[in-house]
């Protein structure tokens, strides 16, 4: 039941960011702040776990909740002052979450995590500055992407487990994608992400003109 509630809330928050991010930017920034807080808490838990500290499930939950809620409220309160910082942290987390394989050759888990996140921070800082100084289009694209990322994170596993990995998987793989591409979970997630991001960005640009 708890997982279902989290999933529903995540999809609602993702849709708000994806399709109404520019018009509701303060709220979107608060949601992004919550994502940034979750990212920071996750990083702290991973780094401390790598050093031998054992976290209980309750401890992890409290840590994640405190950082998520705290950073969300802070971002909402500070508004534009927090834009670059929040954008940087969120983009760094997405870079770390999606591209951690770039440093897969490093044996030390702590060092690998730090290097990946530092690389993400550099990329995130650049994106944050661009968002700050070129606000309308980049804010629309940024919020559409983050919203789509949240939505894809919830819907993709459901699609993959419930439909696409079942009886329809082979049909889609062979007749739609072709034998060279095939059907995989990463592909499903990318398709969902791109579809929602494109739809959200186009809708935001159209409605923000009015």
N, C-alpha and C positions, 0 to 999 in steps of 0.2 A: 504493500500500500504506500509506504514511504517513497519507494522508487518511482511509483506512478505519479505521485504528487510532484516530486522533483522534476520528472520528465515533462509534465504538463506546464509547470511554472517556467521551465527552461524554454519550451517552445513558445509560450506567450511572450516572454522577455525577448527571445530571438526575433519573433515576428515584429514586435514594436521597434526594435533596432533596425531590422532589415528594411521595413517598409515605411516607417515613420521617423527614422533616425534624425533627419535634418530638422524637421518641425518640432520634434521632441528631443532636441539635442541634450538638454540638461539632464533629462531622465535617462537618455542613452548613455551619457557620460557616467551617470551613477551606476548603471548596469555594467558598463565597461570597467568602472572602478571595482565593482564586486568581482569581476573576472580577474582583474589584476591582483586583488587581494587573495583570491583562490590560488592564483599562479605563485605568488610569493610564499604562501603557506605550504604549497606542494613542494616548492624548491627547498624550503627549510627542512621539511620532513625528509625529503630524499637525501639531502646533504648530511643531516644528523644521523639518519639510518645507516648511511655509508660509513660513518665513523664508529658504528657499534651501538648507538642509542636505540633502544626498542620502544616503539610507540604502541600504545593500546588503541583499540578501535575507538573508544570513547575519547581518548586524548587527541587522536587525529581529527575526529568530528568537531571537537571543541575548537581546535586550532584553525581548521578550515572555516568554520562558521564565524569565529571572531574576526579573522582577517577579511573574509568576504563581506560581511556586514559593515565592519569598520571602514574599510577602504571605499565601499560603495557610498556610505554616508559622507565620508571625507571628500570624495570626488564630486558628489552632488552639491556639497556646500561651497567648495572652492571654485567650482565651475571652470571658467576659462583658464584660471591660474593652474589648474591641474591637467589641462589638456595634453601638453607635451609629455608630462610624466606618465600619465595613464596610458596614452597611446604607445609610448616606448615600452612600458612593462608588458602590456597586452601583446604587442607585436613580438616582443622577445619571447614570451611564453609560447606563442603560436609557432615561432621559429624553432624553439626547443622541442616542442611537442611533435612537430611534423618532420623536422630535419635533423634530429639527433643522430641519425645514422652517419652523418658527415664525419663525426669524430669516433665512429665505432671501433677504430683501430687502437684507441687508447685504452689500456687495460684498467687503469685506476678509475673507478666509478666517479669519485668525487671530482677529480680533475676533468674528466670527460663532461660531467654535468656543468661545471663552472665555465669551461671553454665554450660549450654550446650556448649557454645562456649569455655569456659576454658577447659572442657573435650576434646573438639575437638582439641584445641591447643596442649594439651599434646600428643594426638595421632598423630597429624600432625607433631610435632617436632620430634618424634621418626621416623616417616616415612621419614622426611626430612633428618635426619642424615644418615639413611640407603641408601637413594638415592644418597647422596653426596659421600659416601665411597664405594659403590658398584654400580658404575655408569651405565654400559652398560645394564644389565638386568633390573635393577630397573628403570632406565630412560625410557627404552622401555615400561615397564609395566605401569609406572606412566603416561606417555604421552598417551598410548593407553587407559588407564582408563579414564583420564580427557577428551580426545577426544570423547570417547564413551559416557561419561556422558553428554557432550554438545549435541551430536547427538541424544541421547535418549530423552533429554529434549525437543527437537523440534519435532522429529518424533513420539514419543509415543502418545502425545495428538491427532495428526493427524490420526494415526492408530486406536486409540480407538474411536474417534468421527466419523470418516469417514467410517470405515469398521467393526471393531471388536465389537462395541456396537450395530451394526445394525442387519441385517437379518442373518449374519453368526455367531453371537456371541453364540447363543444356540447350533448350530452345533459343533463349536469348543469346547465349554464347555463340551458337552455330549459325543461326539464321540472321541475327541482327548485327552482332559484332564481328563475326567471322572467326575462324579457328585460330588465326594468328594473334588476335587480341585476347579473346577469352573474357570470362566474367570473373571479377575478383572484388573483395570488399573494398580495397583502396579505390578502385575505379568507381564503384557505386558511390562512395563518399565524395569523390571529386565531382561526379556528375550532379549530385544533390547540392553540393556547395556552390558550384558554378551557376546552376539553374536558379537557385534562390538569390544569389548575389546579383546576377544580371537583372532579374525581375525587380528586386528591391531597389537597385540603383536607378533603373529606368523610371520606375514609379516615383521615386523621390525627386528626380530631376524634373519630371513633368508636373508634379503637384507643387513643387517649390516655386514655380514660375508664377503661380496664381497669387 
